[in-house]
């Protein structure tokens, strides 16, 4: 399996491609990374160095890959943080080229917009681009609960609300939806939910809340879920496997007291998670 991953990248720590590429590789996937930004570290530190790349650079790299005959062997395109709207346009152009070369190719979009407590943290124009263009073009989308609410214009406070919002996402085009970091009135204080839907069945995995705040976990679970879905064809099975791996990764990070997720030290969790959780049909 070959996946083209177009995301941000940091030299220090693990967010964007620095969080997503290695887990996919550990699952036996050949990953072709293209970086939308190259920063010294994630922006949560408050200061960083580096730069945002532009759309033409991404298109130039894709043209070079096309010249190698790579696009017809590309099984999926995965996208995450987009530093600018022209990068988003370049990503959708890439998706179109890959689909033209391989009609079975899948586009998995992590619509990075913001999060609870932080609000919207991307550049102006990106949220609207995600809602109006990227999500409708995707086969798989992996928003967190804040992003789910933004994309649908709804407010989700219960799992019933989440199901309605997920149905609205399906109506926009994607056939598979994963919602991460779901906390509602019916979620216990010591737990956190993940919800996945294939348009017919809606499934939930509930894991313990670890009381840890780190960057990059969303990038990792989006990548893991995409790979497992492509391998199994089952959203519920992909949910169970990805949730187990991300919990193991976060637990190891929590126990070590690390500010950065321990992507390398906890790599066995991607292949053989130390703990699994039941997948419930909602």
C-alpha positions as CSV (number, residue, x, y, z in Angstrom):
1,X,0.0,0.0,0.0
2,X,1.3,3.5,-0.9
3,X,0.0,6.6,0.7
4,X,0.8,10.2,-0.2
5,X,0.8,12.3,3.0
6,X,0.5,16.1,2.6
7,X,0.8,17.7,6.0
8,X,2.9,20.0,8.2
9,X,6.2,18.9,9.6
10,X,8.4,19.8,12.5
11,X,12.1,19.1,13.1
12,X,11.6,18.7,16.9
13,X,8.7,16.7,18.3
14,X,5.9,14.9,16.5
15,X,3.0,16.8,14.8
16,X,1.8,16.6,11.2
17,X,3.9,14.3,9.1
18,X,6.3,13.9,12.0
19,X,3.4,12.2,13.8
20,X,1.6,10.5,11.0
21,X,4.3,9.0,8.7
22,X,6.1,6.7,11.1
23,X,2.9,4.9,12.5
24,X,1.8,4.2,9.0
25,X,5.3,2.9,8.1
26,X,5.2,0.6,11.2
27,X,1.9,-0.8,9.8
28,X,3.8,-1.8,6.6
29,X,2.7,1.1,4.4
30,X,5.0,2.9,2.0
31,X,4.5,6.6,2.7
32,X,5.4,9.5,0.4
33,X,5.5,12.7,2.6
34,X,5.1,16.2,1.3
35,X,5.4,19.0,3.9
36,X,3.0,22.0,3.8
37,X,5.2,23.8,6.4
38,X,8.6,23.1,7.9
39,X,8.8,24.5,11.5
40,X,11.4,24.0,14.2
41,X,8.7,22.8,16.6
42,X,4.9,22.9,17.0
43,X,3.3,26.3,17.6
44,X,2.0,25.3,21.0
45,X,5.4,26.3,22.5
46,X,4.5,30.0,21.6
47,X,7.5,30.6,19.4
48,X,9.1,28.7,16.5
49,X,11.2,29.2,13.4
50,X,10.6,28.0,9.8
51,X,8.2,28.8,7.0
52,X,5.0,27.9,5.3
53,X,5.4,26.5,1.8
54,X,3.1,27.5,-1.1
55,X,0.8,25.6,-3.4
56,X,3.1,25.8,-6.5
57,X,5.8,24.0,-4.6
58,X,3.5,21.1,-3.7
59,X,2.3,20.9,-7.3
60,X,5.9,20.8,-8.5
61,X,6.7,17.9,-6.2
62,X,3.6,16.0,-7.4
63,X,4.5,16.6,-11.0
64,X,7.9,15.1,-10.3
65,X,6.3,12.0,-8.7
66,X,4.0,11.7,-11.6
67,X,7.0,11.6,-13.9
68,X,8.2,8.5,-12.0
69,X,4.8,6.8,-12.6
70,X,4.0,7.0,-8.9
71,X,0.4,8.4,-9.0
72,X,-1.1,5.3,-10.5
73,X,0.4,3.3,-7.6
74,X,-1.0,5.7,-5.0
75,X,-3.7,4.1,-2.9
76,X,-4.6,7.1,-0.8
77,X,-3.9,10.8,-0.2
78,X,-3.9,11.9,3.4
79,X,-4.0,15.6,4.3
80,X,-3.8,17.5,7.5
81,X,-2.8,21.0,8.5
82,X,-2.8,23.4,5.6
83,X,-0.8,26.6,6.1
84,X,-2.7,28.6,3.4
85,X,-5.7,28.4,1.1
86,X,-3.5,28.0,-2.0
87,X,-1.9,24.9,-0.4
88,X,-5.5,23.5,0.0
89,X,-6.1,24.1,-3.6
90,X,-2.9,22.3,-4.5
91,X,-3.9,19.4,-2.3
92,X,-7.3,19.0,-4.1
93,X,-5.6,19.3,-7.4
94,X,-3.3,16.5,-6.3
95,X,-6.3,14.4,-5.3
96,X,-7.8,14.9,-8.7
97,X,-4.6,13.8,-10.4
98,X,-4.2,10.7,-8.3
99,X,-7.8,9.7,-8.9
100,X,-7.4,10.2,-12.6
101,X,-4.4,7.9,-12.4
102,X,-6.0,5.4,-10.1
103,X,-9.8,5.5,-9.8
104,X,-9.7,3.4,-6.7
105,X,-7.6,5.9,-4.7
106,X,-9.1,7.4,-1.5
107,X,-8.8,10.9,-0.1
108,X,-8.6,11.1,3.7
109,X,-8.9,14.6,5.0
110,X,-8.2,15.6,8.6
111,X,-9.9,19.0,8.6
112,X,-7.6,20.8,11.0
113,X,-9.4,23.9,12.1
114,X,-9.2,24.2,15.9
115,X,-10.1,22.6,19.2
116,X,-12.1,23.0,22.3
117,X,-10.5,25.6,24.6
118,X,-8.4,27.0,21.8
119,X,-11.0,27.9,19.2
120,X,-9.9,28.3,15.6
121,X,-6.2,28.4,15.3
122,X,-5.6,28.2,11.5
123,X,-5.2,31.1,9.1
124,X,-8.2,33.1,7.8
125,X,-9.9,31.3,4.9
126,X,-8.8,27.8,5.9
127,X,-12.0,26.9,7.9
128,X,-14.2,27.9,5.0
129,X,-12.0,26.0,2.6
130,X,-12.2,22.9,4.7
131,X,-16.0,23.1,5.0
132,X,-16.8,24.1,1.4
133,X,-14.2,22.3,-0.6
134,X,-11.9,19.8,1.2
135,X,-14.5,17.9,3.1
136,X,-16.9,17.5,0.2
137,X,-14.0,16.1,-1.9
138,X,-13.0,13.5,0.7
139,X,-13.9,9.9,1.1
140,X,-12.8,9.8,4.8
141,X,-12.8,12.8,7.2
142,X,-11.4,12.8,10.8
143,X,-12.6,15.9,12.6
144,X,-12.4,16.4,16.4
145,X,-15.7,17.4,18.1
146,X,-15.0,21.2,17.8
147,X,-14.3,20.8,14.0
148,X,-17.5,18.6,13.7
149,X,-19.5,21.4,15.1
150,X,-17.9,24.0,12.9
151,X,-18.3,22.0,9.7
152,X,-22.0,21.3,10.4
153,X,-23.0,24.5,12.1
154,X,-24.3,22.3,15.0
155,X,-23.6,22.2,18.7
156,X,-23.0,18.6,19.9
157,X,-23.6,18.0,23.6
158,X,-24.7,14.4,23.5
159,X,-23.9,11.3,21.5
160,X,-27.3,11.7,19.8
161,X,-26.2,15.2,18.7
162,X,-22.9,13.7,17.4
163,X,-24.8,11.1,15.3
164,X,-26.9,13.9,13.7
165,X,-23.8,15.9,12.9
166,X,-22.0,12.9,11.5
167,X,-25.1,12.3,9.2
168,X,-24.7,15.9,8.1
169,X,-21.1,15.3,7.2
170,X,-22.1,12.2,5.2
171,X,-24.5,14.4,3.3
172,X,-21.6,16.7,2.3
173,X,-19.9,13.8,0.5
174,X,-17.6,11.7,2.7
175,X,-18.6,8.0,3.1
176,X,-16.5,7.4,6.3
177,X,-16.3,9.7,9.3
178,X,-14.2,9.5,12.5
179,X,-14.8,12.0,15.3
180,X,-12.1,12.2,17.9
181,X,-12.1,13.7,21.4
182,X,-15.8,13.4,21.9
183,X,-17.0,14.6,25.3
184,X,-20.7,15.0,25.9
185,X,-23.3,15.1,28.7
186,X,-23.4,11.3,28.5
187,X,-19.6,10.8,28.6
188,X,-18.3,9.9,32.1
189,X,-15.9,12.5,33.6
190,X,-13.0,9.9,33.5
191,X,-13.5,8.9,29.9
192,X,-13.4,10.1,26.3
193,X,-15.2,8.8,23.3
194,X,-14.3,8.2,19.6
195,X,-17.1,7.8,17.1
196,X,-16.9,6.3,13.6
197,X,-19.5,5.9,10.9
198,X,-19.7,4.4,7.5
199,X,-23.1,5.9,6.6
200,X,-24.9,2.8,7.8
201,X,-23.5,1.9,11.2
202,X,-22.2,4.2,13.9
203,X,-19.7,2.9,16.4
204,X,-18.2,4.1,19.6
205,X,-15.0,3.3,21.5
206,X,-14.7,4.7,25.1
207,X,-11.2,5.0,26.6
208,X,-10.0,6.3,29.9
209,X,-9.2,10.0,30.0
210,X,-5.5,10.4,30.8
211,X,-5.4,14.1,31.7
212,X,-2.7,14.8,29.2
213,X,-2.5,17.6,26.6
214,X,-0.1,17.0,23.8
215,X,0.1,18.0,20.1
216,X,0.1,15.5,17.3
217,X,-2.2,12.8,18.7
218,X,-4.9,13.8,16.2
219,X,-2.5,13.5,13.3
220,X,-1.5,10.0,14.4
221,X,-5.0,8.6,14.9
222,X,-6.2,10.0,11.6
223,X,-3.3,8.2,9.9
224,X,-3.9,5.0,11.8
225,X,-7.6,5.0,11.2
226,X,-7.1,5.5,7.5
227,X,-4.6,2.7,7.1
228,X,-6.8,0.2,9.1
229,X,-9.9,1.2,7.1
230,X,-8.1,0.7,3.8
231,X,-6.9,-2.7,5.0
232,X,-10.1,-4.0,6.5
233,X,-12.9,-2.0,4.7
234,X,-14.6,-1.7,8.1
235,X,-15.0,1.6,9.9
236,X,-15.8,0.0,13.2
237,X,-12.7,-2.3,13.0
238,X,-10.5,0.6,12.1
239,X,-11.9,2.5,15.0
240,X,-11.1,-0.2,17.5
241,X,-7.6,-0.7,16.2
242,X,-6.8,3.0,16.0
243,X,-8.3,3.8,19.4
244,X,-6.2,1.1,21.1
245,X,-3.0,2.3,19.5
246,X,-3.5,6.0,20.3
247,X,-4.5,5.2,23.9
248,X,-1.3,3.1,24.3
249,X,0.8,6.0,22.8
250,X,-0.8,8.6,25.0
251,X,-0.5,6.4,28.1
252,X,3.2,5.9,27.5
253,X,3.6,9.6,27.0
254,X,1.6,10.4,30.1
255,X,3.6,7.9,32.3
256,X,6.8,9.4,31.1
257,X,5.7,13.0,31.8
258,X,6.7,14.0,28.3
259,X,5.4,17.2,26.5
260,X,6.0,15.5,23.1
261,X,4.2,12.2,22.2
262,X,6.6,9.3,22.3
263,X,6.0,8.2,18.8
264,X,9.3,6.2,18.6
265,X,9.5,4.9,22.1
266,X,5.9,3.6,22.0
267,X,6.0,2.3,18.4
268,X,4.9,-1.3,19.4
269,X,1.5,0.2,20.3
270,X,0.9,0.8,16.6
271,X,1.3,-2.9,15.8
272,X,0.4,-4.8,19.0
273,X,-1.5,-2.4,21.3
274,X,-1.1,-3.3,25.0
275,X,-4.8,-2.7,25.7
276,X,-7.9,-2.9,23.6
277,X,-11.4,-1.6,24.1
278,X,-14.8,-2.8,23.1
279,X,-16.4,-1.3,20.0
280,X,-20.1,-0.5,20.6
281,X,-22.8,0.0,18.0
282,X,-24.8,3.2,18.7
